[in-house]
Amino acid sequence: MGVAVNWMAVAVQFAAAIVWIASTRVSVSAKQVEASYRRETGRSGGPAMTVDGKGREVNATAARQSLWSGYAALVTAAGVALQALANALP
């Protein structure tokens, strides 16, 4: 039983790594921020933004990456709990 739980922990930790890698690939374009701003406020134009050379809005991208990293941390916590359970089993 402990071996099976141990392999489940490995699988969950692998999933966490994939989510963390995905968090580095997340970006939000300035156009997305402008469209969201117009939809929410009904105003034309957009909010004050910091845009990088690739047209990504820096603050919104960081916020979205932080959200994905939070998901990865939750998956990691599940993997750690499974590993602890595997270690506790005879």
OpenMM code with the backbone's topology and positions (N, CA, C; nanometers):
from openmm import Vec3, app, unit

residues = "MET GLY VAL ALA VAL ASN TRP MET ALA VAL ALA VAL GLN PHE ALA ALA ALA ILE VAL TRP ILE ALA SER THR ARG VAL SER VAL SER ALA LYS GLN VAL GLU ALA SER TYR ARG ARG GLU THR GLY ARG SER GLY GLY PRO ALA MET THR VAL ASP GLY LYS GLY ARG GLU VAL ASN ALA THR ALA ALA ARG GLN SER LEU TRP SER GLY TYR ALA ALA LEU VAL THR ALA ALA GLY VAL ALA LEU GLN ALA LEU ALA ASN ALA LEU PRO".split()
positions = [
    Vec3(0.0830, -0.1199, 0.0000),
    Vec3(0.0000, 0.0000, 0.0000),
    Vec3(0.0872, 0.1261, 0.0000),
    Vec3(0.1943, 0.1239, 0.0817),
    Vec3(0.2828, 0.2391, 0.0898),
    Vec3(0.3498, 0.2705, -0.0426),
    Vec3(0.3835, 0.1653, -0.1176),
    Vec3(0.4482, 0.1859, -0.2476),
    Vec3(0.3519, 0.2539, -0.3443),
    Vec3(0.2257, 0.2132, -0.3417),
    Vec3(0.1257, 0.2737, -0.4302),
    Vec3(0.1049, 0.4210, -0.3957),
    Vec3(0.0975, 0.4519, -0.2681),
    Vec3(0.0797, 0.5911, -0.2248),
    Vec3(0.2039, 0.6724, -0.2616),
    Vec3(0.3196, 0.6112, -0.2494),
    Vec3(0.4425, 0.6792, -0.2866),
    Vec3(0.4420, 0.7157, -0.4355),
    Vec3(0.3986, 0.6247, -0.5206),
    Vec3(0.3920, 0.6534, -0.6640),
    Vec3(0.2843, 0.7571, -0.6951),
    Vec3(0.1768, 0.7578, -0.6180),
    Vec3(0.0753, 0.8625, -0.6350),
    Vec3(0.1364, 0.9994, -0.6014),
    Vec3(0.2185, 1.0031, -0.4957),
    Vec3(0.2857, 1.1283, -0.4589),
    Vec3(0.3778, 1.1748, -0.5713),
    Vec3(0.4482, 1.0810, -0.6316),
    Vec3(0.5370, 1.1153, -0.7436),
    Vec3(0.4557, 1.1751, -0.8583),
    Vec3(0.3431, 1.1148, -0.8894),
    Vec3(0.2587, 1.1635, -0.9989),
    Vec3(0.2045, 1.3036, -0.9682),
    Vec3(0.1634, 1.3245, -0.8448),
    Vec3(0.1105, 1.4557, -0.8067),
    Vec3(0.2209, 1.5612, -0.8113),
    Vec3(0.3413, 1.5255, -0.7662),
    Vec3(0.4525, 1.6204, -0.7714),
    Vec3(0.4905, 1.6528, -0.9164),
    Vec3(0.4809, 1.5546, -1.0041),
    Vec3(0.5062, 1.5788, -1.1462),
    Vec3(0.4020, 1.6767, -1.2019),
    Vec3(0.2761, 1.6575, -1.1623),
    Vec3(0.1701, 1.7495, -1.2059),
    Vec3(0.1983, 1.8907, -1.1545),
    Vec3(0.2460, 1.9008, -1.0307),
    Vec3(0.2789, 2.0321, -0.9747),
    Vec3(0.3890, 2.0991, -1.0561),
    Vec3(0.4882, 2.0222, -1.0956),
    Vec3(0.5976, 2.0777, -1.1770),
    Vec3(0.5444, 2.1296, -1.3103),
    Vec3(0.4532, 2.0571, -1.3700),
    Vec3(0.3951, 2.1003, -1.4977),
    Vec3(0.3172, 2.2300, -1.4799),
    Vec3(0.2393, 2.2391, -1.3712),
    Vec3(0.1639, 2.3622, -1.3452),
    Vec3(0.2595, 2.4788, -1.3218),
    Vec3(0.3683, 2.4550, -1.2496),
    Vec3(0.4646, 2.5618, -1.2260),
    Vec3(0.5319, 2.6060, -1.3559),
    Vec3(0.5644, 2.5122, -1.4414),
    Vec3(0.6218, 2.5480, -1.5713),
    Vec3(0.5195, 2.6262, -1.6533),
    Vec3(0.3931, 2.5830, -1.6486),
    Vec3(0.2872, 2.6545, -1.7212),
    Vec3(0.2738, 2.7979, -1.6694),
    Vec3(0.2954, 2.8182, -1.5398),
    Vec3(0.2825, 2.9530, -1.4837),
    Vec3(0.3856, 3.0487, -1.5432),
    Vec3(0.4982, 2.9958, -1.5868),
    Vec3(0.5990, 3.0829, -1.6476),
    Vec3(0.5624, 3.1208, -1.7908),
    Vec3(0.4722, 3.0477, -1.8506),
    Vec3(0.4328, 3.0721, -1.9888),
    Vec3(0.3109, 3.1631, -2.0003),
    Vec3(0.2472, 3.1944, -1.8871),
    Vec3(0.1258, 3.2757, -1.8875),
    Vec3(0.1619, 3.4211, -1.9154),
    Vec3(0.0841, 3.4853, -1.9993),
    Vec3(0.1034, 3.6283, -2.0227),
    Vec3(-0.0316, 3.6922, -2.0544),
    Vec3(-0.0382, 3.8215, -2.0329),
    Vec3(-0.1595, 3.8980, -2.0621),
    Vec3(-0.1184, 4.0128, -2.1527),
    Vec3(-0.1813, 4.0202, -2.2682),
    Vec3(-0.1453, 4.1265, -2.3621),
    Vec3(-0.2112, 4.2580, -2.3207),
    Vec3(-0.1512, 4.3671, -2.3642),
    Vec3(-0.2080, 4.4997, -2.3375),
    Vec3(-0.3467, 4.5110, -2.3997),
    Vec3(-0.3661, 4.4484, -2.5143),
    Vec3(-0.4983, 4.4517, -2.5794),
    Vec3(-0.6041, 4.3842, -2.4928),
    Vec3(-0.5672, 4.2746, -2.4260),
    Vec3(-0.6617, 4.2074, -2.3360),
    Vec3(-0.6992, 4.2979, -2.2199),
    Vec3(-0.6018, 4.3687, -2.1645),
    Vec3(-0.6279, 4.4588, -2.0528),
    Vec3(-0.7186, 4.5732, -2.0972),
    Vec3(-0.6915, 4.6300, -2.2148),
    Vec3(-0.7753, 4.7383, -2.2669),
    Vec3(-0.9177, 4.6916, -2.2899),
    Vec3(-0.9346, 4.5738, -2.3489),
    Vec3(-1.0689, 4.5214, -2.3755),
    Vec3(-1.1444, 4.4967, -2.2453),
    Vec3(-1.0767, 4.4416, -2.1465),
    Vec3(-1.1395, 4.4170, -2.0171),
    Vec3(-1.1787, 4.5487, -1.9504),
    Vec3(-1.0922, 4.6480, -1.9604),
    Vec3(-1.1192, 4.7807, -1.9026),
    Vec3(-1.2425, 4.8428, -1.9671),
    Vec3(-1.2494, 4.8368, -2.0999),
    Vec3(-1.3651, 4.8935, -2.1708),
    Vec3(-1.4939, 4.8209, -2.1339),
    Vec3(-1.4853, 4.6895, -2.1214),
    Vec3(-1.6027, 4.6092, -2.0876),
    Vec3(-1.6521, 4.6411, -1.9461),
    Vec3(-1.5597, 4.6575, -1.8525),
    Vec3(-1.5966, 4.6798, -1.7132),
    Vec3(-1.6395, 4.8231, -1.6841),
    Vec3(-1.5775, 4.9208, -1.7513),
    Vec3(-1.6057, 5.0609, -1.7193),
    Vec3(-1.6928, 5.1308, -1.8224),
    Vec3(-1.6963, 5.0786, -1.9434),
    Vec3(-1.7703, 5.1445, -2.0502),
    Vec3(-1.6965, 5.2633, -2.1097),
    Vec3(-1.5737, 5.2855, -2.0668),
    Vec3(-1.4928, 5.3962, -2.1181),
    Vec3(-1.4064, 5.3486, -2.2344),
    Vec3(-1.3699, 5.4437, -2.3196),
    Vec3(-1.2776, 5.4088, -2.4271),
    Vec3(-1.1355, 5.4170, -2.3755),
    Vec3(-1.0418, 5.3640, -2.4518),
    Vec3(-0.9022, 5.3655, -2.4099),
    Vec3(-0.8738, 5.2528, -2.3132),
    Vec3(-0.7859, 5.2801, -2.2194),
    Vec3(-0.7499, 5.1771, -2.1234),
    Vec3(-0.6845, 5.2385, -2.0016),
    Vec3(-0.6573, 5.1587, -1.9018),
    Vec3(-0.5937, 5.2095, -1.7805),
    Vec3(-0.4447, 5.2354, -1.8047),
    Vec3(-0.3808, 5.2974, -1.7075),
    Vec3(-0.2360, 5.3157, -1.7154),
    Vec3(-0.1717, 5.1775, -1.7119),
    Vec3(-0.0790, 5.1499, -1.8041),
    Vec3(-0.0189, 5.0174, -1.8141),
    Vec3(0.1310, 5.0274, -1.8296),
    Vec3(0.1969, 4.9195, -1.7920),
    Vec3(0.3387, 4.9017, -1.8195),
    Vec3(0.3481, 4.7884, -1.9203),
    Vec3(0.3886, 4.8212, -2.0414),
    Vec3(0.3902, 4.7239, -2.1509),
    Vec3(0.5346, 4.6946, -2.1884),
    Vec3(0.5657, 4.5652, -2.2014),
    Vec3(0.7018, 4.5284, -2.2419),
    Vec3(0.7140, 4.5315, -2.3939),
    Vec3(0.8295, 4.4948, -2.4447),
    Vec3(0.8564, 4.5005, -2.5876),
    Vec3(0.7753, 4.4026, -2.6715),
    Vec3(0.7136, 4.3052, -2.6068),
    Vec3(0.6336, 4.2059, -2.6790),
    Vec3(0.4839, 4.2336, -2.6685),
    Vec3(0.4460, 4.3500, -2.6160),
    Vec3(0.3052, 4.3872, -2.6071),
    Vec3(0.2335, 4.3273, -2.4865),
    Vec3(0.3094, 4.2745, -2.3910),
    Vec3(0.2481, 4.2167, -2.2709),
    Vec3(0.2385, 4.3225, -2.1623),
    Vec3(0.1263, 4.3242, -2.0920),
    Vec3(0.1086, 4.4143, -1.9792),
    Vec3(0.1744, 4.3492, -1.8589),
    Vec3(0.2749, 4.4124, -1.8015),
    Vec3(0.3611, 4.3524, -1.7005),
    Vec3(0.2855, 4.3197, -1.5719),
    Vec3(0.2076, 4.4134, -1.5199),
    Vec3(0.1397, 4.3917, -1.3919),
    Vec3(0.0329, 4.2832, -1.4006),
    Vec3(-0.0458, 4.2840, -1.5068),
    Vec3(-0.1494, 4.1810, -1.5229),
    Vec3(-0.0864, 4.0440, -1.5453),
    Vec3(0.0250, 4.0411, -1.6182),
    Vec3(0.0955, 3.9146, -1.6396),
    Vec3(0.1481, 3.8601, -1.5074),
    Vec3(0.2077, 3.9458, -1.4254),
    Vec3(0.2593, 3.9022, -1.2955),
    Vec3(0.1469, 3.8512, -1.2060),
    Vec3(0.0329, 3.9182, -1.2096),
    Vec3(-0.0809, 3.8743, -1.1276),
    Vec3(-0.1316, 3.7375, -1.1736),
    Vec3(-0.1406, 3.7164, -1.3043),
    Vec3(-0.1870, 3.5882, -1.3561),
    Vec3(-0.0859, 3.4780, -1.3266),
    Vec3(0.0437, 3.5078, -1.3401),
    Vec3(0.1464, 3.4091, -1.3076),
    Vec3(0.1437, 3.3736, -1.1593),
    Vec3(0.1170, 3.4719, -1.0750),
    Vec3(0.1065, 3.4479, -0.9309),
    Vec3(-0.0096, 3.3542, -0.9009),
    Vec3(-0.1199, 3.3721, -0.9690),
    Vec3(-0.2355, 3.2845, -0.9504),
    Vec3(-0.2000, 3.1405, -0.9872),
    Vec3(-0.1367, 3.1215, -1.1015),
    Vec3(-0.0958, 2.9868, -1.1442),
    Vec3(0.0063, 2.9257, -1.0487),
    Vec3(0.0981, 3.0075, -0.9972),
    Vec3(0.1953, 2.9570, -0.9002),
    Vec3(0.1251, 2.9136, -0.7721),
    Vec3(0.0197, 2.9835, -0.7355),
    Vec3(-0.0598, 2.9428, -0.6189),
    Vec3(-0.1240, 2.8065, -0.6402),
    Vec3(-0.1754, 2.7838, -0.7603),
    Vec3(-0.2311, 2.6514, -0.7912),
    Vec3(-0.1230, 2.5439, -0.7804),
    Vec3(-0.0052, 2.5743, -0.8319),
    Vec3(0.1051, 2.4783, -0.8255),
    Vec3(0.1431, 2.4495, -0.6805),
    Vec3(0.1394, 2.5504, -0.5963),
    Vec3(0.1714, 2.5301, -0.4548),
    Vec3(0.0680, 2.4393, -0.3883),
    Vec3(-0.0576, 2.4549, -0.4241),
    Vec3(-0.1611, 2.3662, -0.3689),
    Vec3(-0.1405, 2.2220, -0.4132),
    Vec3(-0.1061, 2.2025, -0.5396),
    Vec3(-0.0806, 2.0669, -0.5892),
    Vec3(0.0425, 2.0090, -0.5201),
    Vec3(0.1436, 2.0928, -0.4988),
    Vec3(0.2630, 2.0480, -0.4273),
    Vec3(0.2278, 2.0052, -0.2850),
    Vec3(0.1431, 2.0816, -0.2186),
    Vec3(0.1014, 2.0466, -0.0825),
    Vec3(0.0320, 1.9103, -0.0802),
    Vec3(-0.0488, 1.8840, -0.1815),
    Vec3(-0.1138, 1.7529, -0.1893),
    Vec3(-0.0097, 1.6427, -0.2078),
    Vec3(0.0897, 1.6683, -0.2897),
    Vec3(0.1964, 1.5701, -0.3099),
    Vec3(0.2763, 1.5451, -0.1834),
    Vec3(0.3031, 1.6499, -0.1091),
    Vec3(0.3762, 1.6356, 0.0173),
    Vec3(0.2928, 1.5557, 0.1171),
    Vec3(0.1636, 1.5823, 0.1219),
    Vec3(0.0761, 1.5064, 0.2126),
    Vec3(0.0742, 1.3588, 0.1751),
    Vec3(0.0691, 1.3282, 0.0467),
    Vec3(0.0730, 1.1891, 0.0029),
    Vec3(0.2069, 1.1242, 0.0370),
    Vec3(0.3153, 1.1993, 0.0214),
    Vec3(0.4473, 1.1450, 0.0561),
    Vec3(0.4573, 1.1182, 0.2054),
    Vec3(0.4034, 1.2078, 0.2861),
    Vec3(0.4039, 1.1878, 0.4313),
    Vec3(0.3211, 1.0648, 0.4672),
    Vec3(0.2080, 1.0473, 0.4006),
    Vec3(0.1246, 0.9296, 0.4251),
    Vec3(0.2003, 0.8022, 0.3857),
    Vec3(0.2664, 0.8064, 0.2715),
    Vec3(0.3422, 0.6903, 0.2260),
    Vec3(0.4520, 0.6550, 0.3256),
    Vec3(0.5181, 0.7545, 0.3821),
    Vec3(0.6229, 0.7313, 0.4788),
    Vec3(0.5680, 0.6783, 0.6110),
    Vec3(0.4458, 0.7157, 0.6452),
    Vec3(0.3855, 0.6729, 0.7709),
    Vec3(0.3302, 0.5303, 0.7637),
    Vec3(0.2995, 0.4848, 0.6431),
    Vec3(0.2453, 0.3488, 0.6294),
    Vec3(0.3544, 0.2457, 0.6520),
    Vec3(0.3152, 0.1310, 0.7083),
    Vec3(0.4163, 0.0252, 0.7334),
    Vec3(0.4667, -0.0384, 0.6051),
] * unit.nanometer
topology = app.Topology()
chain = topology.addChain("A")
for resn in residues:
    res = topology.addResidue(resn, chain)
    for name in ("N", "CA", "C"):
        topology.addAtom(name, app.Element.getBySymbol(name[0]), res)
